């Protein structure tokens, strides 16, 4: 494989990915989500933006994304109240 102009051994690449995945899962098992929240916040492009969530048991929910809580729920602020969403399938769309 040489898409980037560098020859990459697929077996080495696959082994590296699996090794990193195992290390990440071990870290999660030891420390939970807390060990990932700082990195999450660094890459969270949604926080602070108006979002619309579609949840099967509620009408479309529109509010401001406020990151995630300690359990991984998406925090959405509406009318000054912040609520976490993490049950079922939630579709997230940045409001236009």
C-alpha positions in Angstrom: 0.0 0.0 0.0 1.5 3.4 -1.0 -1.3 5.9 -1.2 0.7 8.6 0.6 3.9 7.9 -1.4 5.2 5.8 1.5 5.1 2.0 1.3 3.2 0.7 4.3 3.0 -3.0 5.3 -0.7 -3.8 5.8 0.1 -6.4 8.5 2.2 -3.9 10.4 -0.5 -1.3 10.1 -3.2 -3.7 11.3 -1.1 -4.9 14.2 -0.4 -1.3 15.3 -4.1 -0.4 15.1 -5.1 -3.5 17.1 -2.3 -2.9 19.7 -3.5 0.7 20.2 -7.1 -0.3 20.5 -6.2 -2.9 23.2 -4.2 -0.3 25.1 -7.1 2.2 24.8 -9.6 -0.4 26.0 -7.4 -1.3 29.0 -7.1 2.4 29.9 -10.9 2.8 29.7 -11.4 -0.4 31.8 -9.0 1.0 34.5 -10.1 4.6 34.6 -13.4 4.9 32.7 -14.4 7.8 30.4 -12.7 10.3 32.7 -9.3 9.5 31.2 -10.6 10.6 27.8 -12.7 13.7 28.6 -9.8 16.2 28.2 -9.0 14.9 24.8 -12.7 14.9 23.9 -13.0 18.5 24.8 -10.0 19.4 22.7 -11.6 17.8 19.6 -15.3 18.6 20.3 -16.4 20.7 17.3 -20.0 20.8 18.4 -19.8 22.3 21.9 -21.1 25.9 22.0 -23.0 25.5 18.8 -26.8 25.3 18.3 -27.7 21.7 17.5 -30.9 19.7 16.7 -31.4 16.2 18.0 -33.9 13.8 16.8 -34.9 11.3 19.4 -37.5 8.7 18.8 -39.6 9.5 21.9 -39.5 13.3 21.6 -40.0 16.0 18.9 -36.9 17.6 17.5 -34.8 19.1 20.3 -33.0 22.3 19.5 -30.4 23.8 21.9 -26.8 24.6 22.5 -24.4 21.6 22.8 -22.4 21.8 26.1 -20.0 18.8 25.7 -20.5 15.4 27.4 -21.0 14.4 31.0 -19.1 11.8 33.0 -21.2 9.0 31.5 -20.8 10.1 27.8 -24.2 11.7 27.5 -24.4 14.7 25.1 -25.3 17.8 27.1 -27.7 20.1 25.4 -28.8 23.4 27.0 -32.4 24.7 26.3 -34.0 27.6 28.0 -31.2 27.7 30.6 -31.5 24.1 31.5 -28.9 21.5 30.5 -29.9 17.9 30.0 -27.9 14.8 29.0 -28.9 12.6 26.0 -27.5 9.1 25.7 -30.3 6.6 25.2 -31.2 5.0 21.9 -30.1 6.4 18.6 -29.7 10.2 18.5 -29.2 12.0 15.3 -27.2 15.2 15.7 -27.2 18.0 13.1 -25.6 21.4 13.4 -28.4 23.9 12.9 -28.1 26.0 9.7 
